[in-house]
Amino acid sequence: MTQGRKGSKESRGGLVRLWKGDPGDEGFTHVSPVNTSRRRFLKLVAGAGAAPYAFSTLALAGTPDAAGAVIGDGVLFLEFDPALRSRLSHVRGAERVALTEWAATETLEIAGGHRIEAYALETVARESIDGPHGKGVRLKVSGTGTVGAGDPTRIEKTVTAELFERYPGFTFLTVTYRNAAAASVALKEWRSASLEVPAQAGSEEPPFWTYSGSTHADRRNWVQPLKPGFDQENFLGMTASDYGGGIPVSDVWRRDCGVAVGHLEPRPSLLSLPVKRTPRGAAIGISGKLKSRLAAGESFTTARTFLALHTGDYFATLDTYRRVMAESGVCPAKPPESAYESIWCAWGYERECTVPLIEGTLPKVKELGLKWAVVDDGWQNNVGDWNLDPKKYPRGDADMQALTAKIHSYGLKPRLWIAPLAASPGSDVLHDHPDMLLLNRDGAPQLVSWWNSFYLCPAYAKTVGFHEVIVRRILSSWGYQGLKIDGQHLNGVAPCYNPAHKHKRPEESVEGLQDFFQALYAVAMKADSQTVMELCPCGTGFSFFNFEYTNQAPASDPESSWQVRHKGKTLKALMGPEAPFAGDHVELSDGHDDFASTVGVGAIVSTKFTWPRDPKPKDSFLLTPEREALWRKWISLYNERMLPKGTYRGELYDIGFDKPEGHMVEKGGTLYYAFYAKHWSGPVTLRGLKGARYRIRDYFNGRDLGEVSGPAAPLQVTFERFLVLEAVPA
């Protein structure tokens, strides 16, 4: 996206000091900032107590590797040397701490495995800019590189770096490569922001934690300690037959600071964001494969990338990424009020669920204070056609309408499960419309292994229209008020080579997935603007681009309470601090009863209990009297506080390094804290207090714990598994 701009290269900003050559050399030129009086800018980017030295008194001499150009603010300082290598530093008040050594961070690989790393700096330019991201400065450096002596290949590289007042420490980067030789050249791969950050001296294991937004078939944790041997490519395309896509961000952080890299394109891109533990520390970057030739004089520009520095864990990075993308036109959908209401799902009965089982459970659902009743997998005749199973609904639409009327009669809202874009081999849609199939390069259909089905192409108009009809029937004819859109295959799709679709590029299917969701969302909003469109991509890392057209996200088949909590932190950053994130079925958490991990992070409670009987003798989710007492208590606590509608303060606690693990939600002046550990006896710190005195209460156990005052207060506590507190202004 092209930024609007005003100002000139000669004058404004006070952010950048540029030079070429060494002081005293005949060819040395020095461009100083003319206007350094923009106090507001300094306050915004440097924060309280930061010295303006970072902008106006940079050292120009005294080192043999003096930079060729620099750009920085009160958090980040990026230098380029005469070979267009770069070095990244963290600004800490009046100090500047180098995080990386000089290295070739933006490189191009061409045919023969040659990677051009050194480029002789030739031009430096700067200008003030003003656009969708506000006021800032742009630095542009360029130079020419060669493979080596005797090789005619000449590539000109131009690196553009931008910093904006409202996003301190967050650099926007693009790199353009131009073939400056007489012959064409075959391109293999580009890499940008390829950094190695050393571990802190004397740090204990793990010296780093990492967040990666990629998707994996083993449904691994999104947040992990960076242990020896860790090496994750984080490819954002298909990593298995029906697993792919993700959040285009990787982050590594130490106790003192962290580094993040990602792309800012408005659509999914088939790039990698590798993270690796190295002998010195952690490596991170972004790269893209190329299979093209660059003719003489031609250029190509890499994906728009960001490089960010931060303190604390990855939350700040994702929160900034969300705000930047919103200014670029990619913004999560606004949720209706009903998206925050508590959920019962019939999946406890699994695919053998029947109408009598659902209707028999509804009295208990209402009695416990739950608000949604979800009819899950098993209502359909097959995956793909989405017609009613005649054994369960012999009267067809009339039976389904009677079920939704029954749900409404208990004051509950009905929601229906569906897995679009998958079609089973025996379905009518594949028999009648085989042209909808997404085909691989070899002409074979792409397998959705979980459903034993085949992919339909989301970028084919006929596929879109087919699903629009289905959504309209579910909402307008059957009477449902929400959809549970389910399946790991919905996070990303493979490139499509079906000739019937007349794609200009196979990647149109990848990029068109969000347009498919947009079409379904439009149908839903036309039926009822309060429709809940839940997307559950089954353990994957979610695709940021699908958030535009879905308005509720669950923990998506969590495999532990840890996943519930760190997925909650992640999605509150990506969808907004008041996002309707659901903890998914509590039966999937530790002990199958850990409501605390849902409530404490400001998530919506959800359960799939069965009652008064469970026809499955094995894997029963029967609500026993003992479990009912616990369920009743937590659902009541949830309904009373409705913490998802508060502001999740993810910047206050480092989910990797802070012990015990801490979270806080602020709502209506009351601060709600949650701490987690297998066992803890010692202090916890209540952060974010606003100076006044607060009464502290353990609201699960109903215990008063005294008074404290801010801005941060230690509190001696002992607990098993969890502690949930509310701090009320005294």
GIMO-V982759 format. One record per helix or strand of 3 or more residues. SS is the DSSP state (H for helix, E for strand). FROM is the first residue (numbers start at 1). TO is the last residue. If there is no record, write none. Layout:
# GIMO-V982759
((SS FROM TO) (SS FROM TO))
This chain:
# GIMO-V982759
((E 18 20) (E 29 31) (H 39 46) (H 53 56) (E 67 72) (E 76 81) (E 86 92) (E 95 98) (E 107 110) (H 111 113) (E 114 116) (E 120 131) (E 134 146) (E 154 164) (E 170 179) (E 185 198) (E 209 214) (E 223 225) (E 238 240) (E 246 253) (E 258 263) (E 275 277) (E 281 294) (E 299 301) (E 305 310) (H 315 327) (H 337 340) (E 343 345) (H 346 352) (H 355 367) (E 372 375) (H 397 409) (E 413 418) (E 422 424) (H 428 432) (H 434 436) (H 449 451) (E 453 456) (H 461 477) (E 482 486) (H 488 490) (H 499 501) (H 508 527) (E 532 536) (H 544 549) (E 552 554) (H 561 575) (E 581 585) (H 586 588) (H 590 592) (H 595 599) (E 604 607) (H 625 641) (H 643 645) (E 661 667) (E 670 687) (E 693 698) (E 703 709) (E 712 729))
